[in-house]
């Protein structure tokens, strides 16, 4: 088991309160990379949709175990994960159905 030192607690506190406007995550999705390089969306989309659907179901199954206040960090992170996967399911579903994703 690990514990934070006093110096570590101060660093964590500083990091937690620092603005994060430029800390956008990198999007690393093998399916998108394949699309970028010319993969057939029809062949790829159903498998990607199914993978994201499984992850979405996993996140949704966790939600009842954490009925805590909506402002708690872990619950907020879970909600972000759910919404993220919902969007991926929507995107890949549109491709699987032969539709162009909204806005494309």
Protein Blocks (a to p, Z undefined) as FASTA:
>chain_A
ZZddfklmmmmmmmmmpccklmcccdddfklmmmmnopafklmmmmmmmmmmmmmmmmmm
mmmmmmccfkbmklmmmmmmmmmmmmmmmmmmmmmnopacehZZ
